[in-house]
């Protein structure tokens, strides 16, 4: 009887995506201490190939979901696009402003000397290289996929019984089959490889030990922003649902993003959990892929906090007007970055140098500090997408 119960529990755990993701993270960290270099490189090779596949299919996911969703929304598509974009941008700006105010008040008491040298050493560390990789250039960029989706979706929404609409629906079904049959089953293996590589190279450990207190503050900021977003969303949900329960529903997306470090790569899980919040299929299929590209609250929060920390560390002058302008530009600049792990910080380097006066060395340290916490910002982004979707779902009944 005990064996039967064990098998039942084992099947439930194996079928639970959240459990598999958490298990993959823990196994990846533990395996880094026992696997030899060649074993780490085997998983790094898998990750290199799988990440190429993700980069290839992400524009197709966005096109396959957004275009039919816009067409299904009908004549409200244009309005929904504008409203969703404004809500996402406002959420991003508010998160960045909140991050600055807290960082400016707290970080001067926490930052100690010598942190820059440790960060510099971590930035120069090399991760194990894959044995090979297979180039899979995407057919279009993320932004290109969004633009085409808007054009075709809005066009089909204004046509009656359009054959093109049926083509878009069929294409979306094909993409959904690829997601359910390939992407989601392999995500735990991909996440295992990411945590294995990061732990084996020692980058994360160095940075976490050096800036542990600051990282805890940034993590607390993420949680506070998510609680605020879902508290607001609860007033727009049917029956004013408990915001904590809504947040718990989005946890599979949160933990998936912790591993993939990509909002776009997490779209399949985010979409599933957003529907579980009661968001209609047509609205979720529209808002989730769109918000994965334009809603960057977690990334903005983290970039601003890291920038404040390094400016204090290096004795650089700053004030609120300087950072508010930086935050407003950042919310636009990093829109094209969600498909690439660490893409947000790469897209922001120009603003860091032009608006905040960062040197090349400062940018290198910024990258090292940001990459160590990249997962948390991405997880905050995709989890918040669920809250924004609930709001849009209520505004467009």
N, C-alpha and C positions, 0 to 999 in steps of 0.2 A: 504493500500500500504506500509506504514511504517513497519507494522508487517511482511509483506512478505519479504521486504528487510532485516529486522532483522534476519529472519529465514535463508535466503540465506547466510548472513554473518556468522551466528552462525554455519551453516554446514561447511563453508569453514574453520573456525577456528578449529572446531572439527576435520576436516580432515587433518589439517596441523600439522605434527609431531612437528615441531619447536615450534609452538604456544602452543601445549599441554605440551611440556616439560617446557617451560618458565612459563606457568601457574602453573604447578605442583610445580616448585621451589618456586614461590611466595606464593602459598597456603600453602606449607609445612612450610615456615618461619612464616606466619601469624597464622596458626593453632596451632603452638607451644605455643602461648600465651593464647589460649582459651580452648584447649582440656585438660581434666584431665589425670592423669597418666595412668589410665586403657585404655583410648582411644589411647594414644601414644603407649602403649604396643601392642594393636591390630594391628596397622600398622607395628610395629617392628616385630611382629610374621609373618605377610605377607612377609616382607622383608627377614626374616630369611629363610622362605621356598623358596621364589623366588630366593634368592641368591644361595641356594643349587642347585636349578634347573639350574641356569646359570652356576654354576661350573660344573655340570654334562654335559650340552650340549655344552659348549665351545670347548672341544676337538673334539666333533662330527662336530661342525661348521667348525673348521679348516680343519678336514679331508674331510668333505663333499664338501668344496669349493676348497681347495688347490690341492688335488689329481686329480680331473677332469680337473682343470685349467692347471696343469702341463702337463697332457696327451693331452689337446687341443693345447698347445703351440707347441708340437712336439719336434723335435730334438734340438730346441733352449732352451729347459727347463733347461738343466744343465748350460748353459751360463747365462740365465736369473736369475737363482738362485744366482749365484756368483755375478753378476752385482748388483742385488737388495740388496744383503747382504752388499756389499762394499759401496754402496750409503747410505744405512741406517746407517751403522757404522760410515761413514765419517760425516754424518749429526749430529749424536749423539756427536761425539768428538768435532766438531766445536761449537755446542751449549754449551757444558760444558766448553770449553775454553773461549768462549765469556762471559759466566756467571761469570767465575772466574775473568777475567780482569775488568769487570764492578763492581763486588762486592768488589774487592780489592781496587778500586778507590773511591767508593761511601760509602760503609757501615761504615768505620771508622768515618765518619761525622754524621751518623744517630743513631748509637747504643748508648743507655744510660744504666746506671747501674740500677739494680733492675729487669731487664727483665727476668733473669733466674728464680727468685722466682715465678713470674707469670706463666711462662711456666711450672714449676714443679707442681704448683697447678692445672693447666689445664690438665696435663698428668694424674693426680691421680683422676680426676673426672670420675664418673661412668655413663654410658648411661643407659636408661631404658632397661630392659631385655625383650625378647619375652616370651610369655606364653609357647611356645613349638617350636621345630624345627624338621624337618624330614631330616635325613641323606641321601644324594644322592651322594655317592662316584663316581667320574668319572671313566669311563672304562679305561682311560689312561691319562697320564699327557699331558700338552700342548706340551712339547718338544717331547714326544713320538708320539703324533698325527702328528707333523710336519715331523718327521723322516719317519714314515710309509707312509705319503702322498708323500714324495720325492721318496721313493723306488718304490711304486706302480705307481705313476704318471709318473716318468721317464721310468719305465719299459713298461707301456702301450703306451707311446709316440713312442716307437721303435718297436711296434708290429702292424701289419695290421689287422683291423677288429677284435680287441680283445673283446671277450665276457665280460672280466673283465671291460673294458672301459664302456660298457653299464651299468654294475652293479654300477660303480662309479657315472655315470651320474644320474641313478635312485636314488641312495642314496643322492646325492646332491640336487635333486628335493624334496625329503622328508624333508631334513633339511631346505630347503628354505620355504616349507609350514609351518613348525613348527615356523620358525622365523616370517613369515608374519601373522600367525594366532594366535600366543601365545606371543612371546617375545616382538615384537614391540607394540602391543596393551596394554600390561601390564607395559611397561617401564615407562610411566608417573606416575602410581601408585607407582612403586618402587622408583622413584626419589622423589616423594612427601614424602614417608616414610623416606628417607635418610635425607632430609633437615628438616623434622619435628624432627627427633631424634637429629640431630646435634644442632639445635636451642634450643630444650628443655633442653638438657644437659648443654648448655652454654659454651662448649669447644671452639667453633669457635669465639664467641664474645670476650672471654678473650684474646685469642691469637691475634685476629685481632686488638684489642685496644692496646695491648702491642707492637706489631711490625708492626703497620699500615704502617709506611713509608717504611720499608723494603719490606713488602708484595706488596706495590705499585710498587717498583722498580722491583721486581721479575715478577709481572704481565706485566710491560712494556717490560721486557726482552722477555717474551713469545710472545708478539705481534711483537716485532722486529724480532725475529727468524722466525715467520710465514710469515711475509712480505718478508723477505729475501728468504725463501724457495719458495714462490709462484712467486716471481720476477724471480728467476732462472728457475722455471718450466714454466713460460710464454714463455721463449725463445724456449722451447721444444714443446710447444703446437702448434696446427695448427693455423696459422695466427697470432701467438704471441698475445694471448688473454690478456686482461687486468688482471693483477694479483689480483687487488682488487675484481673484479667480480668473479674470481676463488675462492678467499677466502670466499666471501659471499655465494657461492654455497655450501661450506663445513660447513656452520654454523649449520645446523641440527646435524651433527656429533659432532661438538664442544659442543653444549649445551646438547646433549645426554651424552657425556663423563663427563660433569660437574656433572651430576646426578648419573651416574653409577659408576664413579671413576674407570673404568676398560676399557682398550683398547680392550680387547677381547670381552667383553660384548657389545661393541659399534660396532662391526664388521658389523652387518646387515645394520645399518644406514650409516656407512662409505662407505660400498660397493655401496650402492644406490647412494650416492652423488658423489662418484668417477666416476661412470659411467656417471653421469650428466656432468662431466668435459670433456667428449668425450673419455675417456679411454675405449678400447675395453673390452667386457665382459670377454674374456679369460685372458687378462692381469690383469684386476681388480680383478678377482677371484683368481688370483695367488698372486698379490702384496699386496692386502689389508690384508688378514689373515696373510701373512708372516710378513709384516711390523708391524702389531699389536703386534707381538712377539719380533721383533728385533730392531724396530725403537723407541728409547726412548729419543728423544731430550728434550722434556718437562720435563720428570722425572729427567734426568741427570742435566739439567739446574737448577732445583729447589733444588736437593740434594746438588749440589756444592754451590749454593748461601746460603742455610741454614747452611752448614758446615762452610763456611767462616764467616758467622754472629756469630755462636756460638764460633768459635775459637777466634774471636776478643773480644767477650763478656767475655770469660774466660781467655784471655791473653795468649793463646797458640801460639807458633811460627809456621809460615808457609811460604812457598814461591812457586813460579810457578812450578819448577821441581817436588816438592812433589805433588802438585795438578794435574799436567798433567799426572803423572803416575797413580794417583787415578782415574782420568777421563777415561783413557784408559782401566783400569781394570773394572771400573763401567759399561762401555758400554757393556761388556761381561757378567758380573755377574747378571745384572738385566734383562737379556733376558727372563728368566723363570718366571718373575713376573707379566706380564700384565693381567692375568686372575683374580687377587686378588686385591681388593681395598686396597691401601697402601702397596702392595706387594713389590714395588721397594725399599722402605726404609727398609723393613725387610730383603730383600736380600742383602742390602748394609751394614748392621751392622758389618759384619766381616771385610770389608774393612775399615770402619770408625775406628775400634779399632786397626787393624794391621798396616794401612798405615798412619792414621792421629792421632793416639794416643788417641782416645776418651775413656773416662771411661764409666762405666755402667750408671752413672747419666747423662753424656753428651748424650749418645745414647737415653735415655728416653726423654730428652728435644728435641733431634733431631726428634724423632718420633712425639712428640706433635706438634712441629712447622710444620713438613712436612704434617701430616694428615690434619691439618687445611686448607692447600692449595692443597691437593691431587688432587682435581678436575681439577685445572688449568693445572697442569703438564700433566695429562691424556688427557685433551682436546687438548693441544698443540701437543701431540704425534699423536692422531688420525687425527687431521686436517692436519698435515704435511704429513701423509700417502698419502693423495690425491695428494700433490705436487710431492712426490717421484714416485707415480704411473704414473703421466703424463710424467715424465722424462723417465721411463722404457718403457712406451708405444711408445715413439718416437724412442728409441734406438733399439727396436725390432718391426719394422713395419710388 
